[in-house]
Amino acid sequence: MGRKLIAPLNYLYRQLRPFLFSRDAEKMHDRMLSSVEIFSKLPGFHSLLRSQFFYENPLLRTQLFVKNITNPIGLAAGFDKDGRIHPSLFALGFGFVEIGTVTPRPQEGNPRPRLFRLKEDQAVINRMGFNNQGACKMAERLNTNRLKIKPADTHIFECSKDYHANIASGMLGINIGKNHDTAIDKASEDYVSALSTLYPFAEYFTLNISSPNTENLRKLQKKEALRILLDSVCAKRDKLDKNFSRKTPLLVKLAPDTDEESLENTSRVIQEFSIQGLIASNTTVERTKLKSKFQTETGGLSGKPLQKKSTAMIRNLFAELGKGIPIIGVGGIFNGADAYEKIKAGAAAVQIYTALIYEGPGIVLKVKAELANLLKKDGYKSVSEAIGTDH
Ligand SMILES: Cc1cc2nc3c(=O)[nH]c(=O)nc-3n(C[C@H](O)[C@H](O)[C@H](O)COP(=O)(O)O)c2cc1C
């Protein structure tokens, strides 16, 4: 395992990092996506990734929304907004990958620059504003992938259980949002539209109502607006599930910038509906004790400075909900101890984004191996036993 912790590809990333970090953050991200997209067409590319980053441990096997996954470490939304490279991301060893945020219609997002690395703070500020190619393009791409996997099946957008069985051993989630020019009182229509278009491809959907970079979006977390939204989205999901004899989990992703009372109100409304999970949390608009010159940039802050805040939120949510609704913990996870802290606070699984930028692709293996060691040290037989044990 020691050898694998410094897998050559990760070593290469660490060597290249000063160069990569001297360039525009978004351009580098786009180039990485394009390169991986090209490389993934080469035979053996995914096997190479898998061989470099393979790590499995029975302690990490768990169930998320009734599906068995090999580990509870997921990729957070925003990294692969259009679902271009998720098979390669699974090959890095993620137990689940969330693509998006995708909106019904394509949109440019906010003017550039809109992504900043705060190196001294191990953080990122982004105000991307849901730049994405739209739900139809994503559906086409996912459908093509499916056809590649199962050539005999030519029924376009047919809802097939085999798609999920084949994409990977991991779980694919799709994070959906509203277009920036859709009025907030019409937001439900956008979520329903994105869900309908992408329904065959998602093993779960996340309703993103917490990005700070789309005007008024966070207002959807308020009681009445949330009721209206969940009412229509759940109805659509239930109808589709009935037609296709499936059960598609719906998750809601929350902002960390809410006081305890508002969070309680939000979680009460969520409990009125058939919602299968919560994600805590999205990025924060709060700025405390940062060092980087980019600290005053507008947008959502992620990475180390978000860590404690998102863990506190998980703790509050778990205190309110118990194990009834699984919580996915995200915010500033850089190692196994960070992941463990969120699990003990109440997270059933965790996600990573910013650490992938700072640490490179080996972060997945590292978090898994360290988490497994911590679980073993504390005498747990499975990661699920550790959920919420701080309470
Ligand atoms: C550049 C960037 C883009 C993001 N885009 C999205 C997005 O489209 N949808 C979303 O729900 N979260 C988005 N996020 C938030 C992440 O999914 C995650 O909740 C947050 O970054 C905290 O995790 P981290 O500290 O591990 O990065 C984005 C984060 C970053 C850094």
The ligand as a Gaussian input file, in Angstrom:
#p B3LYP/6-31G(d) Opt

LIG

0 1
 C      -14.997000      25.201000      -8.802000
 C      -16.153000      24.665000      -8.044000
 C      -17.362000      24.477000      -8.697000
 C      -18.452000      23.966000      -8.006000
 N      -19.626000      23.766000      -8.676000
 C      -20.664000      23.203000      -8.035000
 C      -21.861000      22.915000      -8.727000
 O      -21.980000      23.119000      -9.929000
 N      -22.879000      22.365000      -8.014000
 C      -22.788000      22.078000      -6.688000
 O      -23.743000      21.559000      -6.102000
 N      -21.641000      22.322000      -6.011000
 C      -20.603000      22.870000      -6.650000
 N      -19.440000      23.110000      -5.970000
 C      -19.380000      22.823000      -4.517000
 C      -18.785000      21.442000      -4.236000
 O      -19.576000      20.424000      -4.768000
 C      -18.623000      21.223000      -2.719000
 O      -19.908000      21.255000      -2.129000
 C      -17.762000      22.282000      -2.062000
 O      -16.694000      22.644000      -2.893000
 C      -17.195000      21.831000      -0.713000
 O      -16.344000      20.713000      -0.850000
 P      -14.717000      20.831000      -0.885000
 O      -14.324000      21.709000       0.247000
 O      -14.235000      19.429000      -0.816000
 O      -14.410000      21.475000      -2.195000
 C      -18.336000      23.635000      -6.634000
 C      -17.105000      23.804000      -5.990000
 C      -16.023000      24.302000      -6.670000
 C      -14.712000      24.462000      -5.950000

